[in-house]
Amino acid sequence: MTIEEEDQAAKTNIDVLLALENVGFIANMVSLVLYFIQVMHFDLSGSANTLTNLMGSTFLLSIVGGFISDTYLSRFHTTLLFGSIEIMGMVLLTIQAYAKNLHPSFCGKSSCVEGGIALIFYTSLSLLALGSGGVRGSLTPLGADQFDQKDAKEAKALASYFNYLWLSITLGAMIGVTVIVYVSTAKAWYLGFFISTVSVLIGYVVLAIGKPFYRIQPVSQSPLTRIAQVIVVAFKNRKISVPENPDELWLDRAAIVSKDTEPEKWKVCTVTQVEEVKILVRLLPILGSTVIMDTCGPQLQTFSVQQGNAMDPRLGSFKVPAPSIQIIPLFFMAIIIPLYDMIFVPLARKITKHPSGITQLQRIGVGLVLSATSMAVAGIIEAKRRDQSNKNILKPISLFWLSFQYGIFGISATFTLVGLLEFFYKEAPSGMRSLSTSFTWISTSFGYFLSTAFVSIINSVTKRVTPSKQGWIHGLDINKNNVNLFYWFLAIINILNFFIYLYSANWYKYKPENHDAAAASKSSQQQPKSASKEDKVQESTTEDQKTN
């Protein structure tokens, strides 16, 4: 095989895993809320919070995969390790769904899961969260590593990679929310889980087969250790005068060698180390201002699915399972992603001269506006659904009314999540890219946890202030709830958050395109500076070569 053919084989194998892994992952994400209610006998808010906690933990644990793949194992081996854990969790989930004696009896409480049943249930979810999360922290940067950013052609193709990464996820998800969800809800839950497990297993086998073709980057010193060293040394040197530099001078103290100080790791840091931490610090406001947007997705996986269960599911003679309505945003995404990459980006590139057409932060901003819009529309649709249900419960509105909120949010995710993945990968120091790419999933994770907190807080507050003394979201009957008000609450919060994001994005300074290529030479060429007559900056060539 030629080098070009090997590169293409590597990228194809990674895309295949992305698609097959998300067949099961997305199917579970959109249907488990019904499994929790129908089989595990959680109530409305309990099932929603259990799912959002599961998904929040999954995305939060991506940082573990990112850390390990940057520090101890290659991204390839880290993906296989956490993939094995993910498969173990899915096998255990399948066994519990199959064995009737491992199902709890209905008890009328918010949760009926206890004892040995609870042990198996929460162990399977924990393994699933750890495995799926770890894979997300290592697989995305593994795919991006197949592009040499020093090559102009490949650097340009890297922008398209993140679009087609999302397309692979979307195509796998389309199979998941149709075939897998139908089998789970219409046939048997254990069959759906079993097919998902087989799909994921095949995906990891395909990844393993492609090992000879991958560009596997060597691991480096722990990025967390490098960050900690800069912070600790900067604090120790807080009384030392700094060079005349207007940007982040506090951290610059970490690279100053005082008189009579020996150059040791926990006494002085390299200039490159300090610059790396500065880059990560600049990323944090962007990370923080996208968390609110990530509270919207959980509503479409929980309350919107429960809405769909109370709507008319018929499409001619065929009954559409409520979770399968999410095929609509996936369909939009499958069309928009190629159009965006093949039509919009080239046109925008001619105008802006930016290799991605528009900047990553501009792309993210568009997605934030659309996410707020999706919640506003969701509130309107729910008000219409509940009004019709109160008039005549036997003639509910069509399930396909939900396509509006799902479609808008699907377009939003195409802009925001893909933009975040590309932004955090490109802006990160080369030795911290897995960790930095995990920031996208950390934002998603915090969104899930914040969603859980919002549900609990809103319920607690509205129980006290509403005339009925019942929360907006309570019990099992969605017709007696005020989910529409909760949607509108999220829409308002997202609008306010957008203005915070605008400030953060305007403040952010992009990393120079040649930053990574120049990092080593900068360290070797930079001569010691005087912070004062008694202070100097350490030459860091040797240390940089060790740590980078």
C-alpha positions as CSV (number, residue, x, y, z in Angstrom):
1,M,0.0,0.0,0.0
2,T,1.1,3.6,-0.7
3,I,1.4,6.1,2.2
4,E,-1.7,7.8,1.0
5,E,-3.6,4.5,1.0
6,E,-2.4,3.7,4.5
7,D,-3.4,7.1,5.8
8,Q,-6.9,6.7,4.2
9,A,-7.2,3.2,5.8
10,A,-6.4,4.6,9.2
11,K,-8.9,7.4,8.9
12,T,-11.6,4.9,7.6
13,N,-11.1,2.5,10.5
14,I,-11.5,5.3,13.0
15,D,-14.6,6.5,11.3
16,V,-16.1,3.0,11.3
17,L,-15.5,2.7,15.1
18,L,-17.1,6.1,15.6
19,A,-20.2,5.0,13.7
20,L,-20.5,1.6,15.3
21,E,-19.8,2.7,18.8
22,N,-22.5,5.4,18.5
23,V,-25.1,3.0,17.2
24,G,-25.4,1.7,20.8
25,F,-24.3,4.8,22.7
26,I,-26.9,7.2,21.1
27,A,-29.6,4.5,21.1
28,N,-29.1,4.1,24.9
29,M,-28.9,7.8,25.4
30,V,-32.3,8.4,23.9
31,S,-34.2,5.3,25.1
32,L,-32.8,4.5,28.6
33,V,-35.2,7.0,30.2
34,L,-38.1,4.7,29.1
35,Y,-36.2,1.6,30.3
36,F,-35.8,3.3,33.7
37,I,-39.5,4.0,33.9
38,Q,-40.9,0.8,32.4
39,V,-38.5,-1.8,33.7
40,M,-36.7,-0.3,36.7
41,H,-39.8,1.7,37.9
42,F,-38.3,5.1,38.4
43,D,-40.7,8.1,38.4
44,L,-40.6,10.9,35.9
45,S,-38.0,13.1,37.6
46,G,-36.1,10.1,38.9
47,S,-35.7,8.6,35.5
48,A,-34.6,11.9,34.0
49,N,-32.1,12.6,36.7
50,T,-30.7,9.1,36.5
51,L,-30.1,9.4,32.8
52,T,-28.6,12.9,33.1
53,N,-26.3,11.8,35.9
54,L,-25.2,8.8,33.7
55,M,-24.5,11.0,30.7
56,G,-22.8,13.7,32.8
57,S,-20.5,11.1,34.4
58,T,-19.7,9.6,31.0
59,F,-18.6,12.9,29.5
60,L,-16.8,14.0,32.7
61,L,-14.8,10.8,32.6
62,S,-13.5,11.7,29.2
63,I,-10.8,13.6,31.0
64,V,-9.5,10.4,32.4
65,G,-9.1,9.0,28.9
66,G,-7.5,12.2,27.7
67,F,-5.1,12.3,30.7
68,I,-4.0,8.6,30.3
69,S,-3.6,8.9,26.5
70,D,-1.4,12.0,26.9
71,T,0.7,10.6,29.7
72,Y,0.9,6.8,30.0
73,L,-0.6,5.0,27.0
74,S,-0.9,6.0,23.4
75,R,-4.3,7.2,22.2
76,F,-4.7,4.0,20.3
77,H,-4.1,1.7,23.3
78,T,-6.2,4.0,25.6
79,T,-9.1,3.7,23.3
80,L,-8.9,-0.1,23.3
81,L,-8.6,-0.2,27.1
82,F,-11.7,1.9,27.8
83,G,-13.5,0.2,24.9
84,S,-13.1,-3.1,26.8
85,I,-14.6,-1.5,29.9
86,E,-17.5,-0.1,27.8
87,I,-18.3,-3.6,26.4
88,M,-18.2,-5.1,30.0
89,G,-20.8,-2.5,31.1
90,M,-23.1,-3.2,28.1
91,V,-22.9,-7.0,28.6
92,L,-23.9,-6.5,32.3
93,L,-26.8,-4.2,31.2
94,T,-27.9,-6.8,28.7
95,I,-27.9,-9.6,31.3
96,Q,-30.0,-7.6,33.8
97,A,-32.5,-6.7,31.1
98,Y,-32.8,-10.4,30.1
99,A,-33.1,-11.8,33.6
100,K,-36.6,-11.1,35.1
101,N,-35.4,-11.9,38.6
102,L,-33.0,-8.9,38.3
103,H,-35.9,-6.5,37.7
104,P,-37.3,-4.6,40.7
105,S,-41.0,-4.8,41.6
106,F,-43.1,-1.6,41.4
107,C,-43.1,0.2,44.8
108,G,-44.7,3.6,44.1
109,K,-41.5,5.4,45.2
110,S,-39.2,7.6,43.1
111,S,-36.8,4.6,42.8
112,C,-37.6,0.9,43.4
113,V,-34.0,-0.3,42.8
114,E,-32.3,-1.7,45.9
115,G,-30.1,-4.5,47.2
116,G,-28.4,-6.9,44.7
117,I,-30.5,-5.5,41.9
118,A,-29.2,-2.0,42.6
119,L,-25.6,-3.3,42.8
120,I,-25.8,-4.9,39.3
121,F,-27.7,-1.9,37.9
122,Y,-25.3,0.8,39.1
123,T,-22.2,-1.3,38.3
124,S,-23.3,-1.7,34.7
125,L,-24.0,2.1,34.4
126,S,-20.6,2.9,36.1
127,L,-18.7,0.6,33.7
128,L,-20.6,2.1,30.8
129,A,-19.8,5.6,31.9
130,L,-16.1,4.9,32.5
131,G,-15.7,3.1,29.2
132,S,-17.6,5.4,27.0
133,G,-16.1,8.5,28.6
134,G,-12.6,7.3,28.4
135,V,-13.0,6.5,24.7
136,R,-14.3,10.0,24.0
137,G,-11.2,11.4,25.6
138,S,-8.8,9.5,23.4
139,L,-10.5,8.6,20.1
140,T,-11.1,12.1,18.7
141,P,-7.5,13.2,19.1
142,L,-6.3,9.8,17.7
143,G,-8.2,10.6,14.5
144,A,-6.9,14.2,14.4
145,D,-3.3,12.8,14.8
146,Q,-3.6,11.2,11.4
147,F,-3.2,14.7,9.9
148,D,0.2,16.4,9.8
149,Q,-0.4,20.1,10.6
150,K,3.0,21.0,9.2
151,D,1.8,19.9,5.7
152,A,-0.4,22.7,4.3
153,K,-2.7,20.2,2.5
154,E,-3.2,18.0,5.5
155,A,-3.7,21.0,7.8
156,K,-6.5,22.2,5.6
157,A,-8.0,18.7,5.6
158,L,-8.0,18.7,9.4
159,A,-10.9,21.2,9.5
160,S,-12.9,18.8,7.4
161,Y,-12.0,15.9,9.7
162,F,-14.0,17.3,12.6
163,N,-17.0,17.8,10.3
164,Y,-16.8,14.2,9.0
165,L,-16.1,12.9,12.5
166,W,-19.5,14.3,13.5
167,L,-21.0,12.8,10.3
168,S,-19.8,9.4,11.3
169,I,-21.3,9.8,14.7
170,T,-24.5,11.0,13.1
171,L,-24.8,8.0,10.7
172,G,-24.2,5.6,13.6
173,A,-26.8,7.4,15.7
174,M,-29.4,7.2,12.9
175,I,-29.1,3.4,13.0
176,G,-29.3,3.5,16.8
177,V,-32.4,5.6,17.1
178,T,-34.3,3.6,14.5
179,V,-33.3,0.0,14.4
180,I,-32.0,-0.4,18.0
181,V,-34.7,1.7,19.6
182,Y,-37.4,-0.1,17.7
183,V,-36.0,-3.5,18.8
184,S,-35.7,-2.4,22.4
185,T,-39.2,-0.8,22.7
186,A,-41.2,-3.1,20.4
187,K,-39.5,-6.5,20.9
188,A,-37.4,-6.7,24.0
189,W,-34.9,-4.4,25.8
190,Y,-32.3,-7.1,26.1
191,L,-32.3,-7.6,22.3
192,G,-31.6,-3.9,21.8
193,F,-28.8,-3.9,24.3
194,F,-27.4,-7.1,22.8
195,I,-27.3,-5.8,19.3
196,S,-25.7,-2.6,20.6
197,T,-23.0,-4.7,22.3
198,V,-22.2,-6.6,19.2
199,S,-22.0,-3.4,17.2
200,V,-19.5,-1.8,19.6
201,L,-17.4,-5.0,19.7
202,I,-17.1,-5.1,15.9
203,G,-16.1,-1.4,16.0
204,Y,-13.2,-2.0,18.3
205,V,-12.1,-5.1,16.3
206,V,-12.0,-2.9,13.2
207,L,-9.9,-0.3,15.1
208,A,-7.4,-3.0,16.3
209,I,-7.0,-4.4,12.8
210,G,-5.9,-1.0,11.6
211,K,-3.0,-0.6,14.0
212,P,-0.3,-0.9,11.4
213,F,-1.7,2.2,9.5
214,Y,-2.0,4.7,12.4
215,R,0.3,7.6,13.2
216,I,0.7,6.9,16.9
217,Q,2.1,9.9,18.8
218,P,4.5,9.2,21.7
219,V,3.3,10.0,25.2
220,S,4.9,12.9,27.1
221,Q,5.2,14.1,30.7
222,S,1.8,14.3,32.5
223,P,0.1,17.5,31.4
224,L,-1.5,17.8,34.8
225,T,2.0,17.6,36.4
226,R,3.3,20.3,34.1
227,I,0.3,22.5,34.9
228,A,0.7,21.9,38.7
229,Q,4.4,22.8,38.5
230,V,3.7,26.1,36.9
231,I,1.1,27.1,39.5
232,V,3.1,25.9,42.5
233,V,6.4,27.6,41.3
234,A,4.5,30.8,40.4
235,F,3.0,30.9,43.9
236,K,6.5,30.3,45.5
237,N,7.9,33.1,43.4
238,R,5.0,35.5,44.0
239,K,7.3,38.1,45.6
240,I,9.8,38.1,42.8
241,S,9.6,41.0,40.2
242,V,8.6,39.9,36.7
243,P,9.7,40.8,33.2
244,E,8.0,43.7,31.5
245,N,5.2,41.7,29.8
246,P,1.6,42.8,30.0
247,D,0.0,39.3,29.6
248,E,-0.5,36.9,32.5
249,L,2.6,38.2,34.4
250,W,1.7,36.2,37.5
251,L,2.4,32.9,35.7
252,D,5.7,34.3,34.3
253,R,7.1,34.1,37.8
254,A,7.3,30.3,37.4
255,A,10.0,30.7,34.7
256,I,12.2,33.0,36.8
257,V,15.4,31.7,38.4
258,S,16.3,33.7,41.5
259,K,19.8,34.1,42.7
260,D,21.3,31.0,44.2
261,T,18.3,28.8,43.0
262,E,19.1,25.5,41.3
263,P,17.0,24.8,38.2
264,E,14.8,22.0,39.5
265,K,11.3,21.0,38.3
266,W,9.4,22.2,41.3
267,K,11.6,25.3,41.7
268,V,11.6,26.7,38.2
269,C,9.7,25.9,35.0
270,T,10.5,26.3,31.4
271,V,9.2,29.2,29.3
272,T,7.3,26.7,27.1
273,Q,5.7,25.2,30.2
274,V,4.4,28.6,31.3
275,E,3.1,29.4,27.8
276,E,1.3,26.1,27.7
277,V,-0.5,26.9,30.9
278,K,-1.4,30.4,29.7
279,I,-3.0,28.8,26.7
280,L,-5.1,26.5,28.8
281,V,-6.1,29.3,31.1
282,R,-7.4,31.3,28.1
283,L,-9.5,28.3,27.1
284,L,-11.4,28.2,30.4
285,P,-13.8,31.1,29.8
286,I,-14.9,29.5,26.5
287,L,-15.4,26.2,28.3
288,G,-17.5,27.9,31.0
289,S,-19.7,29.8,28.7
290,T,-20.8,26.8,26.7
291,V,-22.0,24.7,29.7
292,I,-25.5,26.3,29.8
293,M,-26.1,25.3,26.2
294,D,-25.4,21.8,27.2
295,T,-28.4,21.8,29.5
296,C,-30.6,21.7,26.5
297,G,-29.7,18.4,25.0
298,P,-30.7,16.4,28.2
299,Q,-34.2,17.7,27.9
300,L,-34.6,16.3,24.4
301,Q,-33.4,12.9,25.7
302,T,-35.7,12.9,28.7
303,F,-38.7,15.1,28.8
304,S,-39.2,15.3,25.1
305,V,-39.1,11.5,24.9
306,Q,-41.7,11.4,27.6
307,Q,-43.8,13.9,25.7
308,G,-43.6,11.7,22.6
309,N,-44.9,8.8,24.6
310,A,-48.1,10.8,25.2
311,M,-48.5,11.8,21.6
312,D,-49.9,10.1,18.5
313,P,-47.0,7.9,17.2
314,R,-48.7,6.8,13.9
315,L,-47.1,7.4,10.6
316,G,-49.7,5.8,8.3
317,S,-50.0,2.2,9.6
318,F,-46.6,2.3,11.3
319,K,-46.1,3.3,14.9
320,V,-43.0,5.3,15.6
321,P,-41.3,4.7,19.0
322,A,-41.0,8.1,20.8
323,P,-37.2,7.9,21.1
324,S,-36.9,7.4,17.3
325,I,-38.3,10.9,16.6
326,Q,-34.6,11.9,17.1
327,I,-34.0,10.6,13.6
328,I,-35.2,14.0,12.5
329,P,-32.3,16.1,13.9
330,L,-29.9,13.4,12.8
331,F,-31.3,13.5,9.3
332,F,-30.8,17.3,9.3
333,M,-27.3,16.9,10.5
334,A,-26.4,14.2,7.9
335,I,-27.4,16.6,5.2
336,I,-26.1,19.9,6.7
337,I,-22.6,18.6,7.5
338,P,-21.5,17.7,3.9
339,L,-23.2,20.9,2.6
340,Y,-21.4,23.0,5.2
341,D,-18.1,21.4,4.4
342,M,-18.4,21.3,0.6
343,I,-20.3,24.5,-0.1
344,F,-20.3,27.0,2.8
345,V,-16.7,26.6,3.9
346,P,-15.2,27.2,0.4
347,L,-17.4,30.2,-0.2
348,A,-16.7,31.6,3.3
349,R,-13.0,30.9,2.8
350,K,-12.8,33.1,-0.2
351,I,-14.2,36.0,1.8
352,T,-12.6,35.6,5.2
353,K,-9.3,33.8,4.0
354,H,-9.8,31.6,7.1
355,P,-9.0,27.9,6.4
356,S,-12.2,26.8,8.2
357,G,-14.4,29.5,6.5
358,I,-15.4,31.1,9.7
359,T,-13.5,30.9,13.0
360,Q,-14.4,28.2,15.5
361,L,-15.7,30.8,18.0
362,Q,-18.1,32.2,15.4
363,R,-19.3,28.8,14.6
364,I,-19.9,28.0,18.3
365,G,-21.8,31.3,18.7
366,V,-24.3,30.4,16.0
367,G,-25.0,27.1,17.8
368,L,-25.6,28.9,21.1
369,V,-28.3,31.1,19.5
370,L,-30.0,28.0,17.9
371,S,-29.9,26.1,21.2
372,A,-31.9,28.9,23.0
373,T,-34.3,28.9,20.0
374,S,-34.9,25.2,20.3
375,M,-35.9,25.5,23.9
376,A,-38.3,28.3,23.2
377,V,-39.9,26.2,20.4
378,A,-40.0,23.2,22.7
379,G,-42.0,25.2,25.2
380,I,-44.5,26.2,22.6
381,I,-45.0,22.6,21.3
382,E,-45.4,21.3,24.9
383,A,-48.0,23.9,25.7
384,K,-49.9,22.9,22.5
385,R,-49.6,19.2,23.3
386,R,-50.8,19.5,26.9
387,D,-53.7,21.8,25.8
388,Q,-54.9,19.2,23.3
389,S,-54.5,16.4,25.9
390,N,-56.6,18.3,28.4
391,K,-59.3,18.8,25.8
392,N,-59.4,15.2,24.5
393,I,-56.8,12.8,25.8
394,L,-57.9,10.2,23.2
395,K,-56.9,12.5,20.3
396,P,-53.3,13.7,21.0
397,I,-51.3,15.7,18.6
398,S,-48.8,14.0,16.3
399,L,-45.5,12.9,17.5
400,F,-43.9,14.8,14.6
401,W,-44.6,18.2,16.2
402,L,-41.4,17.4,18.2
403,S,-39.4,17.5,15.0
404,F,-39.2,21.3,15.2
405,Q,-37.3,21.4,18.5
406,Y,-35.2,18.4,17.6
407,G,-34.4,19.8,14.1
408,I,-33.3,23.2,15.5
409,F,-31.2,21.6,18.2
410,G,-29.6,19.2,15.7
411,I,-28.4,22.1,13.6
412,S,-27.2,23.8,16.8
413,A,-25.1,20.8,17.8
414,T,-23.6,20.7,14.3
415,F,-22.3,24.2,14.8
416,T,-21.4,24.1,18.5
417,L,-20.0,20.7,19.3
418,V,-18.0,20.3,16.1
419,G,-16.7,23.9,16.6
420,L,-15.7,23.1,20.2
421,L,-13.9,19.9,19.2
422,E,-11.9,21.7,16.5
423,F,-11.2,24.7,18.7
424,F,-9.9,22.8,21.7
425,Y,-7.7,20.5,19.6
426,K,-6.2,23.3,17.5
427,E,-5.7,25.7,20.3
428,A,-4.1,23.2,22.8
429,P,-0.4,22.7,23.3
430,S,0.7,19.6,21.3
431,G,1.4,17.6,24.4
432,M,-2.0,18.3,25.9
433,R,-4.4,17.7,23.0
434,S,-6.2,14.7,24.4
435,L,-6.7,16.5,27.7
436,S,-7.8,19.7,25.9
437,T,-10.2,17.9,23.5
438,S,-11.8,16.4,26.6
439,F,-12.9,20.0,27.5
440,T,-15.7,19.6,24.9
441,W,-17.0,16.6,26.7
442,I,-16.4,18.2,30.1
443,S,-18.7,21.1,29.0
444,T,-21.3,18.5,28.0
445,S,-20.9,16.7,31.3
446,F,-21.4,19.9,33.4
447,G,-24.5,20.6,31.2
448,Y,-26.0,17.2,32.2
449,F,-25.2,17.7,35.9
450,L,-26.5,21.3,35.8
451,S,-29.7,20.0,34.1
452,T,-30.2,17.6,37.1
453,A,-29.7,20.6,39.5
454,F,-32.1,22.7,37.5
455,V,-34.8,20.1,37.7
456,S,-34.3,19.6,41.5
457,I,-34.2,23.4,42.2
458,I,-37.1,24.3,40.0
459,N,-39.2,21.5,41.6
460,S,-38.2,22.7,45.1
461,V,-39.0,26.3,44.4
462,T,-42.3,25.8,42.4
463,K,-43.6,23.5,45.1
464,R,-43.5,26.4,47.5
465,V,-44.8,29.2,45.2
466,T,-47.5,27.6,43.0
467,P,-51.1,27.4,44.2
468,S,-51.2,23.7,43.7
469,K,-48.1,23.2,45.9
470,Q,-46.8,20.8,43.3
471,G,-43.6,21.3,41.3
472,W,-43.4,21.9,37.6
473,I,-42.1,18.4,37.1
474,H,-43.4,15.7,39.4
475,G,-45.0,12.2,39.5
476,L,-45.5,10.1,36.4
477,D,-48.3,12.0,34.5
478,I,-46.6,14.5,32.2
479,N,-50.1,16.1,31.5
480,K,-50.1,17.3,35.1
481,N,-46.7,18.9,34.8
482,N,-45.5,22.3,33.4
483,V,-42.6,21.1,31.3
484,N,-43.3,24.0,28.9
485,L,-42.4,26.5,31.6
486,F,-39.2,24.6,32.3
487,Y,-38.3,24.8,28.6
488,W,-38.9,28.6,28.6
489,F,-36.8,28.9,31.7
490,L,-33.9,27.3,29.9
491,A,-34.4,29.5,26.8
492,I,-34.1,32.6,28.9
493,I,-31.0,31.3,30.7
494,N,-29.4,30.4,27.3
495,I,-30.1,33.9,25.9
496,L,-28.3,35.4,28.9
497,N,-25.5,33.0,28.6
498,F,-25.0,33.9,24.9
499,F,-24.0,37.5,25.9
500,I,-21.5,36.1,28.4
501,Y,-20.1,34.0,25.6
502,L,-19.8,37.0,23.3
503,Y,-17.7,38.8,25.9
504,S,-15.5,35.7,26.4
505,A,-15.0,35.1,22.6
506,N,-14.2,38.8,22.1
507,W,-11.6,38.6,24.8
508,Y,-9.9,35.4,23.5
509,K,-6.7,35.6,21.4
510,Y,-6.1,32.7,19.0
511,K,-2.9,30.8,19.2
512,P,-0.5,31.7,16.3
513,E,-0.7,29.0,13.6
514,N,3.0,28.2,13.8
515,H,3.0,28.1,17.6
516,D,3.7,24.4,18.0
517,A,6.4,24.4,15.3
518,A,8.1,27.3,16.9
519,A,7.7,26.2,20.5
520,A,11.0,24.2,20.7
521,S,13.0,26.8,18.9
522,K,11.6,29.5,21.1
523,S,12.9,27.8,24.2
524,S,16.3,27.2,22.7
525,Q,16.8,30.6,21.2
526,Q,15.4,32.7,24.1
527,Q,18.2,34.1,26.1
528,P,17.8,34.6,29.9
529,K,16.1,37.8,30.8
530,S,16.5,39.9,33.9
531,A,13.5,40.2,36.0
532,S,15.6,42.4,38.2
533,K,19.3,42.6,38.8
534,E,19.2,39.4,40.8
535,D,16.7,37.4,38.7
536,K,16.9,35.7,35.4
537,V,14.8,33.5,33.2
538,Q,15.9,29.9,32.8
539,E,17.1,28.6,29.4
540,S,14.8,25.7,28.8
541,T,16.0,23.8,25.7
542,T,17.0,20.6,27.4
543,E,14.0,20.5,29.6
544,D,11.6,21.2,26.8
545,Q,13.0,18.3,24.8
546,K,12.4,16.0,27.7
547,T,8.9,17.1,28.4
548,N,7.7,17.7,24.8
